[in-house]
Structure formats: structure tokens, C-alpha cells
């Protein structure tokens, strides 16, 4: 499975915050104020490589390869070089006699604290996952793991490192073709993916959900993937036709807009099939477009024109601009029918609303200094 994360995607604000010295954490290069992030990254990699060489994690993955993979995930979501450096030091800490003392001396107390907190969280999580729990208590066990993650989330870097590490582990199982432990895959879907969702790091959420789906329900995953491959060309043609038509119509009526097709991911397709009792054909016929306009008045002008041009599906309109979700999400949602009678999901928003929704709905908690409390809210991202 190809990675859904691309290096040219903008950083989620919540990720950028972790490398910002104004964030509610100490600067990562504390004690080495003149050292740049790139210099710290190179030094951390060189420090960790001899310690991790020939070491293998309990999953079977090579330790240095895993640390490098974690650093790469962090880079791809916009993590600062100093945060990438921490990935090497956390895993090097497993093979030091006095990790906090050694790391503090070499890299400063902020890195040392991060190594200690992350290693402690990993140990607690592993113990919780390996605990023998009766089936009826699985939900309670999952909730305990979720609370443990949130308890450590006062240092945002710890959470980002754990998310990146889990995604790298899932990628390794996919690449190695080895069976992924069911408890680990289930925990990824039930705990880690929702946490990435709350932080607004959608790329990690989507890829983690798809990989967990692949491991926990391989037959369904293969079935949906196969059907998706068969329909891909026709579907992409339909979406592009709908996108061009809507963009041209809005432009012709004085509403300049950027119109995008919205991607569907395997797990989200399967989930919609289950939740709405739809077969694959019905789900894939549902086209999804996103309309970006200049300002709030243009949002309503665009909505009016869309409803004039296409037949509106009654009961399928939500105004999250007038009534934003508690997590700050704002957008207009509607469903209309194209000329062939196929439904089109349309989201209309400004660029600022789009950036907020795509890159960090949770970020507005962070910038107000209350991001930890915000994470604990269970608002669904629109």
C-alpha cells in the first residue's frame, strides 16, 4: 500500500506547534541554544546509529530503520528537524544504561525529558496491550489506553512521536508481509487514529485506518480494494466531469471558486457501506466535491447557485458556518443530484475554513493554551 503522506503537504498547525519555542513545552535544543534543528538531527542520527545497529524491536523490525521511518513520518507531516532528532534519541535510550542522564549531557534536558516520557508511555502501553482481558472488558481496556495517551499529551512531542511510531510499525508489517498482531491493529484503529483525527493530522488518520482495516479484516479489505481498482478509471472520469462542470457554472455566474474532488479511503468507504447499509455501487456513485471561495458571502452565493443548477436532496443540508461545531469546524454541506441523477456531496468553505478543517481543527485549542483539554472533547470532524 502506498503512503498517503506527501512531503509537499503543509504541516498541521498542531505539528508546527511542537517545534515552536512558543509552545507549552521547552525548546527541544535546550542547553544547546546555538545549535540548529538540522544540526541536532544529524548529530542525533549519528549518536543513535551505532547503538541501534543490529538491534531488532519486538515486532521484528530493525531498530535503526524504525527510528529513521519515524523521523520520516514526522518530516512528512511538517515536524521540525529537532522533533525528527528526538525519534533517534528515544530509541537509542532503550540501549543506554542511564538514558536520561546521557541524553541530557549530550543534547540538553528537554530532549532527556522527552526520551524518559516517551519510553515510559511505550512501556505502559505494551503492558496494557499484553494484559489478558476478557472480551466483555475490551472496550474498557481500550479506554484506559486512550486515557494514558491523553495523560502524556501535555507534552505534544510525546504524542506526535507515538503516532509516527505506530504508523511506521503498521507500514513495516504491510511491507514485510508478516501478520500484524490483531491487538496492535485494533488499538491503532480505536485509539491512535481517533487521536490523529482530534489533532487534525488527517494524513496519519487515513493511512492508519486503512492499514488497520487491512490487518483486522483482510478479506473485506481485498474485496473493497479490488472493486475500487476496477471502478477507478470510470469513477475518476465522473468526478473530473462533475468538478469541471460545477467550476465552470459557478464562474459563469460570477462566483470564482476552486473546485476539488474529495478522495475516498478504503476504510471510509467500507464504514459508509456498513453504517448506511449501502452496496459498493451506491457508495461509489456518490461523488464528493469541495468548493473553496473568497469569503463568507461567497459561500452562500455559491450554495444558492449550486441549488439552482442541481436538484437538492432534501434533509441533506447543514450550515456549519452559522452554527460552527464546538471544535471550530465551519463549512456548508449539501447533497445534490447531477444530470444523471447521481448524488454529489458538496462542501463549500473559504480558504481559511479549509485550512482549519484540513490541517488542524484541534489547533485552535493549542493556540489558546488549552489544547490538552480540547483533545478530550469527542467532537467529530466534519
Secondary structure, DSSP 8 states (H G I E B T S, - for coil): ---S--TTS---HHHHHHT-TTSSS--TTTT-TT--HHHHHHHHHHHHHHHHTT-B-TTS-BHHHHHHHHHHHHHHTT--HHHHHHHHHHHHGGG-TTHHHHHHHHH-HHHHHHHHHHHHHHHHHHHHHHS---GGGHHHHHHHHHHHHHHTTTSHHHHHHHHHHHHHHHHHHHHHT----HHHHHHIIIIIHHHHHHHT-HHHHHHHHHHHHHHHSHHHHHHHHHHHHHHHHHHHHHHHHHHHHHHHHHHHTT---EEEE----HHHHHHHHHHHT--HHHHHH-EEEEEEESSHHHHHHHHHHHHHHSEE-TT--EETTTT--TT----EEEEEE-TTS-EEEEEEEEHHHHHHHHH-TTHHHHHTT-HHHHHT------
